[in-house]
Amino acid sequence: MPASWTLAVARGDLGRTTFVDGVTPALSDGEALLRVDRVGLTANNVTYAVLGDSMRYWQFFPPDARGLGPQWGLPPLWGFAEVIASAVPEVAAGQRVYGYLPSAGHLVVRPHRVDASGFRDASRHRAELPSPYNAYRSTTGDSAYRPDQEDLLILFRPLFFTSFMLADQVVDNGFYGAASLVMSSASSKTAYATAFELHGRGPRLVGLTSPGNLAFTRSLGCYDEVLSYDDIGVLDVGPTVYLDLSGAPSTRAALRRHLGDQLVRDIAVGLTNQTPNADAAEEVFFAPVQMRKRSQEWGREGLDQRFTEAWQRFTAVVSGWLDVRVGAGPEALRNAWLEVLGGRTPPRVGHVVQL
């Protein structure tokens, strides 16, 4: 079998990395082998590592299967892979799929519920993990796929799905009766994709960001107002919903002091740095919960159709907001990881690595 490689990070020190060489395993009946081809790296991937234990993200790609001890973890990535061998009659070699991938050259999956749209990985260790991460979409059966937009899918699809479901939940709840909706980390992809979905549909949208990102965030045109974190005191005092994507305790504290009981909803969405924000918020948004609700109400095809329509609206403008930086090879993947982990990636830049 051909040689393979794995990039792992120390679970207790995410800036410490190691490469391990190995051999891709032989397949058993019911398995297929994916070659990891092209992946992205954003703050979302750092989130997976930061919450790797509490949210079980480390469990998707066990290190022991690759000759590594439990102190190491494989950061999950989103991107494209190619089926290079298959012991599943319905899954043909050469098929290209989009999904959740390890920081490694190969992945063995156990395809289940195979249809024109792709398959799900039914490997035993993933059976109790959140199901949205186990889906692998075939490029030939994916209504959102376009060959010239692969890098946008790599960088934005999982983030945009979160944004789409977050915006949907806010609308579904009548904007919680708010006059203003304030979003932290407004320069982040998840935040401005959410704002893009919500702009013009209800309350005034206010983005909070660091002074260095003010110009970029204002240039997007999807917020009614963009302020520095230092200017929270100028916000209008009225019924306000806070969507916290930054995880900065000081921002929440400043909003609570300024707005008092006019802060009608405080929702933790995630984090773009390494400060967990879930404990301090009144509630936590988790996209699969709203997805399950809408899947029951709209059906899977209805949800896919609405997502595709929103995605097409978004991709019509987002390419003008993004500079894709493409690296090649495992070492470029490590360098991108360390840059994103260190917060050194400008908001206009998206890292894609061709492996």
C-alpha positions as CSV (number, residue, x, y, z in Angstrom):
1,M,0.0,0.0,0.0
2,P,1.2,3.6,-0.6
3,A,2.7,5.7,2.2
4,S,0.6,8.1,4.1
5,W,1.1,11.0,6.5
6,T,-0.7,12.5,9.5
7,L,-0.4,16.0,11.0
8,A,-1.3,16.0,14.7
9,V,-1.3,18.7,17.4
10,A,-0.8,18.4,21.1
11,R,-4.2,18.6,22.8
12,G,-2.7,20.5,25.7
13,D,-0.7,22.9,23.5
14,L,-2.2,23.4,20.1
15,G,0.9,25.2,18.8
16,R,2.9,22.0,19.2
17,T,2.7,19.8,16.1
18,T,4.1,16.5,14.8
19,F,4.1,14.6,11.5
20,V,3.8,10.8,11.5
21,D,4.4,8.6,8.4
22,G,2.5,5.4,7.9
23,V,0.9,3.1,5.5
24,T,-2.7,3.4,4.3
25,P,-4.6,0.4,5.7
26,A,-6.1,-2.4,3.6
27,L,-9.9,-2.2,3.3
28,S,-12.4,-4.6,4.9
29,D,-15.8,-5.3,3.3
30,G,-18.0,-2.3,3.5
31,E,-15.2,0.3,3.6
32,A,-13.8,2.9,1.2
33,L,-10.6,4.8,1.2
34,L,-10.6,8.5,0.7
35,R,-7.5,10.5,-0.4
36,V,-7.7,14.0,1.2
37,D,-7.2,16.4,-1.7
38,R,-8.0,20.0,-0.9
39,V,-8.9,21.5,2.5
40,G,-9.3,24.9,4.2
41,L,-8.2,26.3,7.5
42,T,-10.2,29.0,9.3
43,A,-10.8,30.0,12.9
44,N,-13.6,27.4,12.9
45,N,-11.0,24.6,12.8
46,V,-9.3,26.1,15.8
47,T,-12.7,26.1,17.6
48,Y,-12.9,22.3,16.9
49,A,-9.6,21.9,18.7
50,V,-10.3,24.2,21.6
51,L,-13.6,22.4,22.2
52,G,-12.2,19.0,21.2
53,D,-12.8,17.4,24.5
54,S,-16.1,19.0,25.6
55,M,-17.7,18.6,22.2
56,R,-16.0,15.3,21.2
57,Y,-14.4,16.7,18.1
58,W,-11.2,14.8,18.8
59,Q,-13.1,11.5,18.6
60,F,-13.9,11.8,14.8
61,F,-10.3,10.9,13.8
62,P,-8.8,8.8,16.6
63,P,-5.0,9.2,16.9
64,D,-4.4,5.6,18.0
65,A,-5.4,4.4,14.6
66,R,-2.4,6.3,13.2
67,G,0.2,5.3,15.8
68,L,-0.2,8.3,18.0
69,G,-0.9,8.5,21.8
70,P,-3.9,10.1,23.4
71,Q,-2.1,13.4,24.0
72,W,-2.3,14.1,20.3
73,G,-5.3,15.0,18.2
74,L,-6.1,15.5,14.5
75,P,-7.8,18.9,13.9
76,P,-10.9,18.3,11.8
77,L,-10.9,20.1,8.4
78,W,-13.5,20.7,5.7
79,G,-12.7,20.0,2.1
80,F,-12.7,17.6,-0.8
81,A,-11.5,14.1,-1.1
82,E,-11.3,11.4,-3.8
83,V,-12.4,7.8,-3.4
84,I,-9.3,5.9,-4.4
85,A,-10.4,2.4,-3.4
86,S,-13.8,0.9,-2.4
87,A,-15.1,-2.4,-1.1
88,V,-18.7,-1.0,-1.4
89,P,-20.4,-1.7,-4.7
90,E,-22.4,1.5,-4.6
91,V,-19.3,3.7,-4.1
92,A,-17.0,3.9,-7.1
93,A,-13.3,4.8,-7.1
94,G,-12.9,8.2,-8.7
95,Q,-15.9,9.8,-6.9
96,R,-15.2,13.2,-5.5
97,V,-16.8,14.1,-2.2
98,Y,-17.0,17.1,0.2
99,G,-17.0,16.6,3.9
100,Y,-15.3,16.4,7.3
101,L,-11.7,15.3,7.0
102,P,-8.6,14.7,9.1
103,S,-5.3,16.6,8.9
104,A,-3.9,13.6,7.1
105,G,-3.4,12.1,3.6
106,H,-6.1,9.4,3.8
107,L,-9.3,8.4,5.6
108,V,-11.1,5.1,5.8
109,V,-14.8,5.4,5.9
110,R,-17.7,2.9,6.1
111,P,-20.3,4.3,3.6
112,H,-23.9,3.9,4.7
113,R,-27.2,5.3,3.3
114,V,-25.5,5.7,-0.1
115,D,-27.6,7.6,-2.7
116,A,-27.0,10.1,-5.5
117,S,-26.2,12.9,-3.0
118,G,-23.4,10.9,-1.3
119,F,-23.1,8.8,1.8
120,R,-22.7,8.8,5.6
121,D,-19.8,7.3,7.4
122,A,-21.1,4.6,9.7
123,S,-17.8,3.7,11.3
124,R,-18.4,2.4,14.8
125,H,-16.4,5.2,16.6
126,R,-18.6,7.9,14.9
127,A,-22.0,6.3,15.6
128,E,-22.7,8.5,18.7
129,L,-21.1,11.7,17.3
130,P,-23.1,14.6,15.9
131,S,-24.6,13.3,12.6
132,P,-24.1,16.4,10.4
133,Y,-20.3,15.8,10.5
134,N,-20.7,12.3,9.2
135,A,-22.1,13.2,5.7
136,Y,-20.0,13.1,2.6
137,R,-21.6,14.8,-0.4
138,S,-20.8,13.7,-3.9
139,T,-20.0,16.6,-6.2
140,T,-22.3,15.0,-8.9
141,G,-25.3,15.0,-6.6
142,D,-24.8,18.3,-4.7
143,S,-27.1,21.2,-5.8
144,A,-24.7,23.7,-4.2
145,Y,-21.6,22.5,-6.0
146,R,-19.9,24.3,-8.8
147,P,-16.4,23.3,-10.0
148,D,-15.3,27.0,-10.1
149,Q,-16.5,27.6,-6.5
150,E,-14.7,24.7,-4.7
151,D,-12.6,27.1,-2.6
152,L,-15.6,29.0,-1.5
153,L,-17.3,25.7,-0.5
154,I,-14.1,24.7,1.4
155,L,-13.8,28.0,3.3
156,F,-17.4,28.9,3.8
157,R,-19.8,26.0,3.5
158,P,-19.7,24.8,7.2
159,L,-19.6,28.4,8.4
160,F,-22.4,29.4,6.1
161,F,-24.5,26.5,7.2
162,T,-24.1,27.8,10.8
163,S,-24.8,31.3,9.7
164,F,-27.9,30.2,7.7
165,M,-29.3,28.2,10.6
166,L,-28.5,31.0,13.1
167,A,-30.2,33.6,10.9
168,D,-33.2,31.2,10.5
169,Q,-33.5,30.7,14.2
170,V,-33.5,34.5,14.8
171,V,-36.1,35.0,12.2
172,D,-38.1,32.0,13.4
173,N,-38.3,33.6,16.8
174,G,-39.5,37.0,15.5
175,F,-36.0,38.5,16.2
176,Y,-36.9,38.0,19.9
177,G,-38.8,41.3,19.7
178,A,-35.5,43.3,19.4
179,A,-35.0,46.6,17.8
180,S,-31.3,46.0,17.4
181,L,-29.2,42.9,16.8
182,V,-25.5,43.2,17.9
183,M,-22.9,40.8,16.7
184,S,-19.3,40.5,18.0
185,S,-16.4,39.4,15.9
186,A,-18.2,41.1,13.0
187,S,-15.3,40.7,10.6
188,S,-15.4,36.9,10.9
189,K,-16.9,34.8,8.1
190,T,-19.6,33.3,10.3
191,A,-20.7,36.7,11.6
192,Y,-20.8,38.5,8.2
193,A,-22.5,35.6,6.5
194,T,-25.2,35.7,9.2
195,A,-25.5,39.5,8.8
196,F,-25.8,39.0,5.0
197,E,-28.8,36.7,5.6
198,L,-30.4,39.0,8.1
199,H,-29.7,42.4,6.5
200,G,-32.9,44.3,5.7
201,R,-35.2,41.7,7.2
202,G,-35.8,43.1,10.6
203,P,-33.9,44.9,13.4
204,R,-30.9,47.2,12.9
205,L,-27.7,45.2,12.6
206,V,-24.7,46.4,14.5
207,G,-21.3,44.8,14.1
208,L,-18.6,45.0,16.7
209,T,-15.0,44.5,15.7
210,S,-11.4,45.5,16.6
211,P,-10.2,48.9,15.4
212,G,-7.9,47.3,12.8
213,N,-10.9,45.5,11.1
214,L,-13.3,48.5,11.0
215,A,-12.6,49.5,7.4
216,F,-12.9,45.9,6.1
217,T,-16.1,45.2,8.0
218,R,-17.7,48.5,7.0
219,S,-16.8,47.8,3.4
220,L,-19.0,44.6,3.4
221,G,-22.2,46.6,3.4
222,C,-24.1,43.9,5.4
223,Y,-24.3,45.8,8.7
224,D,-26.2,49.0,9.3
225,E,-23.5,50.1,11.6
226,V,-20.0,48.9,12.6
227,L,-18.4,50.0,15.8
228,S,-15.2,49.3,17.7
229,Y,-15.4,47.3,20.9
230,D,-14.4,50.5,22.7
231,D,-17.5,52.4,21.4
232,I,-20.2,50.1,22.9
233,G,-21.3,53.1,25.0
234,V,-22.7,54.9,21.9
235,L,-25.2,52.1,21.1
236,D,-28.8,53.1,21.2
237,V,-30.4,51.7,24.4
238,G,-33.4,49.7,23.3
239,P,-34.5,46.0,23.1
240,T,-31.3,44.3,21.9
241,V,-30.2,40.8,21.0
242,Y,-26.5,40.0,21.4
243,L,-25.0,37.2,19.2
244,D,-21.6,36.5,20.7
245,L,-19.1,35.1,18.2
246,S,-16.0,36.4,19.9
247,G,-16.1,34.8,23.3
248,A,-14.6,38.0,24.9
249,P,-15.9,38.4,28.5
250,S,-15.2,42.1,28.4
251,T,-17.6,42.7,25.5
252,R,-20.4,40.9,27.2
253,A,-19.8,42.8,30.4
254,A,-19.7,46.2,28.6
255,L,-23.0,45.4,26.8
256,R,-24.7,44.4,30.0
257,R,-23.6,47.5,31.8
258,H,-24.7,49.8,28.9
259,L,-28.0,48.1,28.0
260,G,-29.1,46.7,31.3
261,D,-32.5,45.0,31.1
262,Q,-32.8,46.1,27.4
263,L,-30.4,43.2,26.6
264,V,-33.3,40.9,25.9
265,R,-31.3,37.9,24.6
266,D,-27.6,36.9,25.0
267,I,-26.7,34.0,22.8
268,A,-23.3,32.4,22.5
269,V,-22.7,31.2,18.9
270,G,-19.1,30.0,19.1
271,L,-15.7,31.5,19.3
272,T,-13.1,32.9,17.0
273,N,-10.4,33.0,19.6
274,Q,-9.6,30.6,22.4
275,T,-11.9,32.0,25.2
276,P,-15.0,29.8,25.6
277,N,-18.1,31.9,25.8
278,A,-20.8,29.3,26.5
279,D,-20.8,29.4,30.3
280,A,-21.3,33.2,30.6
281,A,-24.2,33.5,28.0
282,E,-27.8,32.9,28.7
283,E,-28.1,30.3,26.0
284,V,-26.0,28.6,23.3
285,F,-26.8,28.3,19.7
286,F,-26.0,24.9,18.2
287,A,-26.8,24.6,14.4
288,P,-27.8,20.9,14.4
289,V,-30.6,21.7,16.8
290,Q,-32.2,24.2,14.4
291,M,-31.4,21.9,11.5
292,R,-33.3,19.0,13.1
293,K,-36.3,21.3,13.6
294,R,-36.3,22.5,10.0
295,S,-35.7,19.0,8.7
296,Q,-38.9,17.9,10.4
297,E,-40.8,20.9,9.2
298,W,-39.4,21.2,5.6
299,G,-38.0,17.8,5.0
300,R,-34.4,17.1,3.9
301,E,-35.0,18.2,0.3
302,G,-36.8,21.4,1.5
303,L,-33.9,22.3,3.8
304,D,-31.3,21.6,1.0
305,Q,-33.3,23.7,-1.4
306,R,-33.4,26.7,1.0
307,F,-29.8,26.3,1.9
308,T,-28.8,26.2,-1.8
309,E,-30.8,29.3,-2.6
310,A,-29.2,31.2,0.3
311,W,-25.7,29.9,-0.7
312,Q,-26.1,31.1,-4.3
313,R,-27.1,34.6,-3.1
314,F,-24.1,34.6,-0.8
315,T,-21.5,33.4,-3.4
316,A,-22.7,36.0,-5.8
317,V,-21.0,38.6,-3.6
318,V,-18.6,36.9,-1.3
319,S,-15.8,36.4,-3.8
320,G,-15.3,40.1,-3.7
321,W,-14.7,40.0,0.0
322,L,-12.1,37.3,0.0
323,D,-8.5,36.7,-1.1
324,V,-7.8,32.9,-1.2
325,R,-4.3,32.0,-0.3
326,V,-3.4,28.6,-1.6
327,G,-0.6,26.4,-0.2
328,A,0.6,23.0,-1.3
329,G,1.5,20.0,0.7
330,P,1.5,18.9,4.4
331,E,4.0,21.5,5.5
332,A,1.8,24.3,4.1
333,L,-1.1,22.8,6.1
334,R,1.0,23.0,9.3
335,N,2.0,26.6,8.5
336,A,-1.6,27.6,7.9
337,W,-2.7,26.0,11.1
338,L,-0.1,27.9,13.1
339,E,-1.0,31.2,11.4
340,V,-4.7,30.8,12.0
341,L,-4.1,29.6,15.6
342,G,-1.9,32.6,16.3
343,G,-4.6,35.0,15.0
344,R,-2.3,36.3,12.2
345,T,-4.7,35.9,9.3
346,P,-6.3,39.1,8.0
347,P,-10.1,38.9,7.6
348,R,-9.9,39.1,3.8
349,V,-7.6,36.1,3.6
350,G,-8.8,32.5,3.4
351,H,-6.3,29.6,3.6
352,V,-6.7,26.6,1.2
353,V,-4.2,23.8,1.0
354,Q,-3.8,21.5,-1.9
355,L,-2.5,18.1,-0.7
